[in-house]
Amino acid sequence: MKKVVLTLVMALLTGITFAQEKNKKMTMEVDGKCDMCKTRIEKAALGVKGVKYALWDIPSHQLSLIIDERKTDPMKVKTALVAVGHDTKELKATEEAYDSVHPCCKYREDNTDDSGKHY
């Protein structure tokens, strides 16, 4: 009986391990406006252990990622993004973190130019 239970537990653990992908591609929306935001967002995402690739598109506000799910998950990436002042759909940056971004990077309730250029 012990062998049967042990075998079932090992089979379950093996299934869970293989369900996590080494190179999972994903995208998420991250608020920002310009090239400085792009640099800050990508650096914060790449600073999370397990993130292998990060590219934020200014016009669409989409962050494309390749992550190792064995080392991280999307919520850890989102937590890193809000820590540097950028909102996601699920998490919002604190006022303190948001206030720390450059004045031209302020994206909340802003109807100004979103071209990403600084004048």
ABEGO torsion letter per residue (X at the ends): XAAAAAAAAAAAAAAAAAABBABBBBBBBBBEABAAAAAAAAAAAAABBGBABBBBBAAAGBBBBBBBAAABBAAAAAAAAAAAGBBBAABBBBAAAAAABBAAABABGBABBAAGBBX
